[in-house]
Amino acid sequence: MTAETTIEVEHLREAGTPRSSGEDNEHVKALTDVEDRLPPIIVHRPTMRVIDGMHRLRAAKLRGARRIRARYFEGDEADAFVLAVRTNVSHGLPLSLSDRRAAAARIVATHPRWSDRRIAAATGLAARTVASLRQETGVDGTAGGTRRIGQDGEERPVSSAEGRRITGELIAGDPEL
């Protein structure tokens, strides 16, 4: 993400939120009454779409602000959605369970090689829930292989069975090992 800047409110697009019910008017009203500076919104630079901060943007508009503090995100649309979910799980008005489940299903589809734990960390769900959603959608994420990408960016086997088999053969061949 880029350094903080200010953006003309009229240039921003309000689309693609992970909230199925849109913004909460009571939360927007509460933010209009906040006297402290609110955190900057996050904007997807290629599309000028607000990734995080729709409630803050609406509050700024209600206050009659023409500009708002922001940071730009330069990644692709799929990664912008992941960031929108991650930020809305960790602060502000949290996403509902159904919104987090829908977001996880979408992330499984756009990032099929990500591990269940990595998707769970982004969505605030349990890894078992993501695994269940993966089965429901039929996206195994290994593209014919046996590995997925973990939270640290490293590829790991989906199943530890092969590692256990190799270990068993090594120990059988040399019990002192």
C-alpha positions in Angstrom: 0.0 0.0 0.0 1.1 3.5 -0.7 1.6 6.3 1.8 -1.4 8.2 3.0 -2.8 10.8 0.7 -6.2 12.7 0.2 -8.6 11.9 -2.6 -11.6 13.8 -4.0 -14.7 12.0 -2.7 -16.4 12.4 -6.1 -13.7 10.2 -7.8 -14.4 7.2 -5.6 -16.4 4.2 -6.7 -18.7 2.4 -4.1 -18.8 -1.2 -5.4 -17.7 -4.7 -4.5 -18.3 -4.7 -0.7 -18.2 -8.1 1.0 -21.3 -7.0 3.0 -24.4 -8.5 1.5 -26.7 -6.0 3.2 -24.5 -2.9 2.3 -23.6 -0.3 4.8 -25.2 0.1 8.2 -26.9 3.6 8.4 -26.6 3.6 12.2 -22.9 3.0 12.0 -22.5 5.7 9.4 -24.4 8.1 11.6 -22.2 7.2 14.6 -19.1 7.9 12.5 -20.3 11.4 11.5 -20.3 12.3 15.2 -16.7 11.2 15.8 -14.5 14.2 16.4 -11.2 12.3 16.3 -9.6 11.6 12.9 -10.7 8.3 11.5 -8.3 6.0 9.8 -7.7 6.5 6.1 -9.8 4.5 3.7 -8.2 2.0 1.3 -8.8 2.5 -2.4 -8.0 0.1 -5.3 -6.0 2.5 -7.5 -6.7 0.9 -10.9 -10.5 1.1 -10.4 -10.8 3.8 -7.7 -13.1 1.4 -5.8 -13.2 1.7 -2.0 -11.8 -1.5 -0.6 -12.1 -0.6 3.1 -13.9 2.4 4.5 -17.3 2.6 3.0 -18.9 3.6 6.3 -16.2 6.3 6.7 -16.7 7.5 3.2 -20.5 7.8 3.7 -19.9 9.6 7.0 -17.5 12.0 5.2 -20.2 12.7 2.6 -22.8 13.4 5.2 -20.4 15.9 6.9 -20.1 17.6 3.5 -16.4 16.7 3.1 -15.0 17.0 -0.5 -11.8 15.1 0.3 -11.0 12.1 2.4 -7.7 10.6 3.7 -6.8 7.4 1.9 -4.1 4.8 1.0 -3.9 3.2 -2.4 -3.8 -0.6 -3.0 -2.1 -1.6 -6.3 -3.0 -5.3 -6.6 -5.5 -7.1 -8.8 -9.3 -7.3 -8.1 -9.1 -10.7 -6.4 -6.4 -9.6 -4.0 -8.4 -6.3 -3.4 -11.4 -8.4 -2.3 -9.2 -10.5 0.1 -7.9 -7.2 1.6 -11.5 -5.9 1.9 -12.5 -9.1 3.8 -9.4 -9.1 6.0 -9.8 -5.5 7.0 -13.5 -5.9 7.7 -12.9 -8.9 9.8 -10.3 -7.2 12.0 -11.8 -3.8 12.7 -14.8 -1.5 12.5 -18.2 -3.0 12.0 -17.5 -6.8 11.7 -18.7 -8.9 8.8 -21.6 -11.2 9.6 -20.9 -15.0 9.6 -22.9 -15.4 6.4 -20.8 -12.6 4.7 -17.6 -14.3 5.9 -18.7 -17.7 4.6 -19.6 -16.1 1.2 -16.3 -14.3 1.1 -14.4 -17.6 1.9 -16.2 -19.4 -0.9 -15.3 -16.5 -3.3 -11.6 -16.6 -2.2 -11.5 -20.4 -2.6 -12.6 -19.8 -6.2 -10.1 -16.9 -6.9 -7.2 -18.3 -4.9 -7.7 -22.1 -5.1 -4.2 -23.0 -4.2 -4.3 -21.1 -0.9 -4.5 -23.4 2.1 -7.6 -23.6 4.2 -5.8 -22.0 7.1 -4.6 -19.1 4.9 -8.2 -18.4 3.7 -9.5 -18.9 7.3 -7.1 -16.3 8.6 -8.3 -13.8 6.0 -12.0 -14.4 6.7 -12.1 -15.0 10.4 -13.4 -18.5 10.0 -12.1 -21.9 11.2 -9.9 -23.8 8.7 -12.4 -26.7 9.0 -15.2 -24.4 7.8 -13.1 -23.4 4.8 -12.4 -27.0 4.1 -16.1 -27.7 4.2 -16.8 -24.8 1.8 -14.0 -26.1 -0.5 -15.8 -29.4 -0.7 -19.1 -27.8 -1.3 -17.7 -25.8 -4.2 -15.7 -28.7 -5.6 -12.5 -26.6 -5.8 -9.7 -28.7 -4.4 -7.0 -26.2 -5.1 -4.2 -28.5 -6.0 -4.6 -28.3 -9.8 -3.8 -32.0 -10.1 -0.9 -31.7 -7.7 -0.7 -32.4 -4.0 0.4 -29.0 -2.6 -1.2 -25.7 -1.4 0.3 -22.3 -0.5 0.3 -21.6 3.3 0.0 -18.3 5.1 3.8 -17.8 4.9 3.7 -18.2 1.1 5.4 -21.6 1.2 4.0 -24.6 -0.6 3.2 -27.6 1.5 1.6 -31.0 0.9 -2.2 -31.2 1.3 -1.7 -34.6 2.9 1.1 -35.8 5.1 0.5 -39.4 4.1 3.4 -39.4 1.6 5.8 -38.0 4.2 4.7 -40.7 6.7 5.2 -43.4 4.1 8.8 -42.2 3.3 9.6 -42.0 7.0 8.3 -45.5 7.6 10.5 -46.8 4.7 13.6 -45.1 6.1 13.0 -46.4 9.6 12.3 -49.9 8.3 15.5 -49.8 6.3 17.6 -48.5 9.2 16.0 -48.9 12.6 18.8 -47.0 14.3 18.0 -43.9 12.2 
